Each structure stands twice: as C-alpha cells, then as structure tokens.
C-alpha cells in the first residue's frame, strides 16, 4: 500500500457525517441551519484549534476577495473561517474522501458553499493551474509527507508571484523517539515530523522567502489545560475530536500533548512569500 493510501485510510471514518450531525443535535444545534461556531468542537483538527486558525489568518493578512488554497482541509473548519471571517473564496483539497464529503455537506449546511469548495486530491499533484491563488495554508499536514521540498514546490506552482503561504505543522525539536499512536499517524511509518530548519530549507529551495515564524506551544498547552478542566467539571461534550480520531483518540491526544509538554515537539507557524 502506498503512503498516500495509508494516510487516507488513517483518517477515514465511516459514518462520520451522521456522527457529527447526531452530536450537533445532542448539543442543541439546528442542524439545518448551522453556523461555523456550532462546529468548532470538531472541525479544526490541529493543536491550538480555532485560536491557531485565527492567528494564522491574521499572520497571512487574508482579505476580502482573495482566493485561498487550504491544503489538507480536513472537514473544513479553517476554510469556512477564512471565507466567513476574512471574505475569501477558498478551495480545499484532502486525500481522505470521507473528509471531503463531510466538509462539503457541512459547508452547505452553513450556507457557505458558494464561497468554499472541497476536492479529493494529493498535495503533491494539485488540480489547479499555475499562478492561481493569492494565498495558501497547510495546517498539520506536512507530518504525513516525507518530501517537503516537492510539497512546497507544488504549492509554489499554484501561487501567484508574491502570494503568501502559511505553514502550521508539528515540528521536531530533538531526536527523542515519539510515542505512537499520534493524531496524524498510528505508527512511525507514515509520520514524517521534521525540524524547523528542514522546513526553512525546503521552503527556500521551493522559491519562498520566510517572513516570520511563531511557536504556538504555549497557546496549545494553555487551551488543552482549559479543555481538560472543563471536561472534568462538565463532562465530555457530544461534539469533539473523538469523532474524527476514533476509539484511540484519548491515547493519541495524551501522546501528542505529553511530547509537547516535554519539549520534544512544537506546533510552529511559518509565514512565507512566493518569489
């Protein structure tokens, strides 16, 4: 089985749309007239969650009328935010067919399907013409792709000259062996976590100039602590990332947050501009 198929299988969840709608109904949401806020418990599958998405959009300076590519768009949380809050038109791609189907359905229920679309595709072979987008994002995706230079070169191809690129990935800070399962991989076979310098070199080699880098560790840890305290006090909410991660979700989150707390990894945002 090739790497991309293994990655897609890792994220695939049968019955995901119905599980999310059932959880929304249990939460009291009107599933026929959803808002982006209704979905935030499950639709931003990355450390720092919605706050990290907002920070990335701010760092990129996304503005009304821009066309944005979200590579590895999951079930669509960041893409919907970029459209709703920033006024962008957004194209999302993802390897996982279940995610694309659910993202499309939820976006329609939010009334954003005229501005946000999703396509099943590989980040290494984007189905778009060259110099097509004003900006692009890659949120917790690079950990599944070994060839970062090939990835960034393909994204550079579809960006206009001067286009902005926001990478927000988990990056390695030392050589300590990571515990598995992790949210992005069951084993080390499909985990390709690299150091920030590897990202910098790959970005520059693909034709980008790095404008800024931000370690979001403190943000992620603070939010995770607050979430744990809320769950301890009120119980787990019906809608959460457990719907995306499955039965092993608790162990996956414990492993990634433990490695983050010990300083072995960090969620790092890099803002780059296409030359």
C-alpha positions in Angstrom: 0.0 0.0 0.0 1.4 3.4 -0.9 2.0 6.1 1.6 -0.9 8.4 0.5 -3.4 5.5 0.7 -2.2 4.6 4.1 -2.6 8.2 5.2 -6.1 8.4 3.8 -7.1 5.2 5.5 -5.7 6.5 8.8 -8.1 9.5 8.7 -11.1 7.8 7.1 -14.1 7.3 9.3 -17.2 5.5 8.1 -20.4 7.3 9.2 -18.6 10.4 10.2 -21.2 12.9 8.8 -24.1 11.2 10.7 -22.0 11.0 13.9 -21.3 14.7 13.7 -25.0 15.6 13.0 -26.1 13.4 15.9 -23.6 15.2 18.2 -24.8 18.6 17.0 -28.4 17.6 17.6 -27.5 16.4 21.1 -25.8 19.8 21.7 -28.9 21.7 20.8 -27.8 23.0 17.4 -30.2 23.4 14.5 -28.5 21.0 12.0 -30.4 22.5 9.0 -29.1 26.0 9.8 -25.6 25.6 11.2 -23.0 28.3 11.9 -19.3 27.8 11.9 -19.3 28.3 15.7 -21.6 25.2 16.0 -18.8 23.1 14.5 -15.8 24.3 16.4 -15.6 21.3 18.7 -14.6 19.0 15.9 -13.7 20.8 12.7 -10.3 22.1 13.5 -8.0 19.1 13.8 -4.8 20.8 14.9 -3.1 22.0 18.1 -4.3 25.4 19.2 -7.6 24.7 17.4 -9.7 27.7 16.4 -7.3 30.2 18.1 -4.5 28.9 16.0 -6.6 29.2 12.8 -7.4 32.8 13.7 -3.7 33.6 14.3 -2.7 32.1 11.0 -5.3 34.1 9.1 -4.1 37.2 10.8 -0.4 36.5 10.1 -1.2 35.9 6.4 -3.3 39.1 6.2 -6.1 37.4 4.4 -8.5 40.0 2.9 -11.9 40.1 1.2 -11.9 38.8 -2.4 -8.7 36.8 -2.2 -8.7 33.2 -3.4 -7.1 30.9 -0.8 -6.0 27.2 -1.1 -6.2 25.1 2.0 -4.1 22.0 1.5 -5.2 19.1 3.7 -8.5 20.8 4.5 -10.0 18.0 6.7 -13.7 18.6 7.4 -13.4 22.2 6.5 -13.1 24.3 9.7 -10.3 26.6 8.7 -11.6 27.0 5.1 -15.0 28.1 6.4 -13.4 30.5 8.8 -11.3 32.1 6.0 -14.4 32.6 3.9 -16.7 33.8 6.7 -14.4 36.0 8.7 -12.0 37.2 6.0 -14.3 37.3 3.0 -12.1 34.9 0.9 -13.1 32.4 -1.7 -11.5 29.1 -0.6 -10.6 25.8 -2.3 -9.8 22.9 -0.1 -8.1 19.6 -1.0 -7.7 16.5 1.0 -6.6 12.9 0.4 -9.4 11.5 2.5 -12.7 11.0 0.7 -14.7 10.9 3.9 -13.4 14.3 4.9 -14.1 15.9 1.5 -17.7 14.5 1.6 -18.3 15.7 5.2 -16.6 19.1 4.6 -18.8 19.7 1.6 -22.0 18.7 3.4 -21.3 20.8 6.5 -20.3 23.8 4.4 -23.6 23.7 2.6 -25.5 23.5 5.9 -23.6 26.6 7.0 -24.6 28.5 3.8 -21.0 28.9 2.7 -21.0 26.5 -0.3 -21.0 29.5 -2.7 -17.5 30.5 -1.4 -15.9 27.3 -0.2 -15.4 24.1 -2.2 -13.6 20.8 -1.5 -11.9 18.3 -3.8 -10.2 15.0 -3.2 -6.6 15.4 -4.4 -3.0 14.9 -3.5 -0.9 17.8 -2.2 1.8 16.6 -4.5 -0.3 16.9 -7.6 -2.7 19.9 -7.1 -5.6 20.0 -9.7 -5.2 23.8 -10.3 -3.4 25.9 -12.9 -0.1 27.7 -12.1 -0.3 31.2 -10.5 -3.9 30.7 -9.5 -4.1 31.6 -5.8 -3.4 34.7 -3.7 -2.6 32.6 -0.6 -2.3 29.1 0.7 -2.4 27.3 4.0 -1.0 23.9 5.2 -2.3 23.1 8.7 -0.9 19.9 10.4 -0.4 18.1 7.1 3.3 18.1 6.4 3.8 15.5 9.2 2.4 12.9 6.7 4.5 13.9 3.7 8.2 12.9 3.6 9.3 15.1 0.7 8.8 18.6 2.0 10.6 20.3 -1.0 8.3 18.5 -3.5 5.3 19.6 -1.4 6.3 23.2 -1.2 7.3 23.3 -4.9 3.8 22.2 -5.9 2.2 24.8 -3.7 4.6 27.5 -5.0 3.5 26.5 -8.5 -0.2 27.3 -7.9 0.5 30.6 -6.0 0.8 33.9 -7.8 4.1 35.7 -7.5 4.1 37.4 -4.2 1.5 35.0 -2.9 1.6 34.2 0.8 1.9 30.7 2.3 1.2 29.8 5.9 2.5 26.5 7.2 1.4 25.3 10.6 2.8 21.9 11.4 4.1 19.9 14.4 7.9 20.1 14.2 10.5 18.1 16.0 12.8 19.9 18.5 15.1 16.9 19.4 15.8 13.3 18.4 13.8 11.6 21.2 11.6 8.8 19.7 8.0 9.9 19.7 5.3 7.8 21.2 2.6 6.3 19.0 -0.2 6.5 18.1 -0.3 10.2 17.4 -3.2 12.1 15.9 -1.6 12.1 12.5 -0.2 8.5 12.4 -0.8 5.1 14.0 2.9 4.3 13.7 6.2 5.9 12.6 5.7 4.5 9.1 3.5 7.4 8.0 4.9 10.0 10.4 7.4 12.5 8.9 7.9 15.1 11.6 10.9 17.3 10.9 12.9 20.1 12.5 12.1 23.8 11.7 15.4 24.1 9.8 14.2 21.3 7.5 11.1 23.3 6.8 13.1 26.5 6.3 15.5 24.9 3.8 12.6 23.2 1.9 10.6 26.4 1.7 13.6 28.4 0.4 14.5 25.7 -2.0 11.0 25.8 -3.4 11.1 29.5 -4.1 9.8 31.1 -0.9 11.1 33.8 1.4 10.3 33.2 5.1 8.9 36.3 6.7 8.1 35.1 10.2 7.9 32.0 12.4 5.8 31.5 15.6 6.0 28.7 18.1 2.4 28.1 19.3 3.3 25.6 22.1 2.1 27.9 24.9 -1.2 28.5 23.2 -1.8 24.8 22.6 -0.9 23.8 26.1 -3.0 26.6 27.7 -6.0 25.7 25.7 -5.5 21.9 26.3 -5.4 22.6 30.0 -8.6 24.7 29.9 -10.3 22.0 27.9 -9.3 19.3 30.4 -10.6 21.3 33.3 -13.9 22.0 31.5 -14.4 18.3 30.8 -13.5 17.4 34.4 -16.2 19.8 35.6 -18.9 19.4 33.0 -18.2 16.1 31.3 -17.2 15.5 27.7 -19.3 17.3 25.1 -21.1 15.3 22.4 -19.2 17.1 19.6 -15.4 16.7 19.8 -12.3 15.5 18.0 -13.0 12.0 19.3 -15.4 11.7 16.4 -12.5 12.1 14.0 -9.9 10.1 15.9 -12.0 7.1 16.9 -11.5 4.8 19.9 -7.8 5.6 20.2 -8.4 9.3 20.3 -7.7 9.7 24.0 -4.3 8.0 23.7 -3.4 10.0 20.6 -4.1 13.3 22.4 -2.3 12.1 25.5 0.8 11.2 23.5 1.0 14.4 21.5 0.4 16.7 24.4 2.9 14.8 26.5 5.6 15.2 23.8 4.7 18.8 23.6 4.8 19.4 27.3 8.3 17.7 27.4 9.6 19.9 24.6 10.2 17.2 22.1 7.9 18.8 19.5 6.2 22.1 18.9 3.4 23.4 16.7 5.2 26.0 14.6 3.7 28.5 12.1 5.9 29.8 9.3 4.7 32.6 7.1 6.4 32.7 3.6 6.1 34.7 0.4 6.5 33.3 -3.1 9.3 34.9 -5.0 
